[in-house]
Amino acid sequence: MIQSKSDKIFSAIVYVILTIIGLTIILPFLNLLATSLSDPIAVSNGTVSFFPKRFTISAYRFVIENKQFWNGFKTTVFVTVIGTILSMIVTTLTAYPLSLPKFRGRKYILIIFIIVMLFNGGLIPNYLLISQLGLRNNRWALILPSLISTYNMLLIKNYFETLPESLYESAKIDGASEFKIFLNITLPLSLPTLATIALFYAVGFWNAYFNGILYISSPEKMPLQTYLQTLLNMSHIPAHELSPEVAESLSTESIRAATIFSATIPILILYPFLQKYFVKGLVLGSDK
C-alpha cells in the first residue's frame, strides 16, 4: 500500500513519540540494574548511569542472604497465586449472570457495583471491618479486600455479552444447565479476556503494599512490597541485617536497587506468556 506524504509524516511522528515513551520506561529500569551491579563508591558519587561501574554482585548476595526478603517473597507469591485464582472465580461468576439480558434486576445490581466502585467506605471502616473479622495480622487480609474489581468485572461482562445467543439457545435445547453453559461454552470462548484480567489481578496483588502496612504486624508475614517500602524509607540498612563480608562491599542504594530489581523479575516473566492475549483481550472486553 502506497502511503501519501502526510501519512508518512504522521507515521514518523508516531514512531518518535512511541520511542520516547519506550525510553522513559526502559532507561530507569536500566539505571536500577546498573546501580545494583556497581561498586558502592561509584554509586555514592552518582556516576552510575545505564551501565555498571566496577561490576560487583555484592548487593545480590545481600538479597540472597536476607531472610526478610524471602519471607516477604513467599507471602507475596501466596497472595498473588491464591488471590488471582479466587478473584477470577468470583469475578467471572459475577459477570456471567449480569451479562444475561433475561436476568431480573441486573441493571439495579450494576448500579450498586458502580456506586461502590466510585465511592468506597473509606480507610477507617475497612480497617474496622478487617479487625472485627479477626483478619488482622493474617495473610487473608491481603486477599479478601481486593477479591473483586468492578472495572475488571465489567470488562468480562461486556465480552460475555458479545457471544452469540444462539450458542446458549442450542446448549439449552440439548439440556445443558446454566452452569454447564458457563463452564463449557462461555469460559473457553473468553480465554483472551480472562488471561488479560488475570494478569491485571496478578500485577495488582504483587504490587500491593498498603494493606500490608495496615493489617500485618509480624515481619515474617509482611508482603514483599511492604518490605520494599520500608527499605526505601530507611536512611541506612540496619547493621544486624548485613554479614561482615557483604557490608564492606555495598551501599544502601545498591541494596535497594538489587532488592527492587529482584522483586520485579517474577511478575515480568508472566508477560511473554500472556502477551498474545493481552491486546486482544482488552479490545474484545471493552467494545460496549
Secondary structure, 3 states (H helix, E strand, C coil): CCCCHHHHHHHHHHHHHHHHHHHHHHHHHHHHHHHHCCCHHHHHHCCCCCCCCCCCCHHHHHHHHCHHHHHHHHHHHHHHHHHHHHHHHHHHHHHHHHCCCCCCCHHHHHHHHHHHHHCCCCHHHHHHHHHHCCCCCCHHHHCHHHCCCHHHHHHHHHHHHHCCHHHHHHHHHCCCCHHHHHHHHHCHHHHHHHHHHHHHHHHHHHHCCHHHHHHCCCHHHCCHHHHHHHHHHCCCCCHHHCCHHHHCCCCHHHHHHHHHHHHHHHHHHHHHHHHHHHHHHHHHCCCC
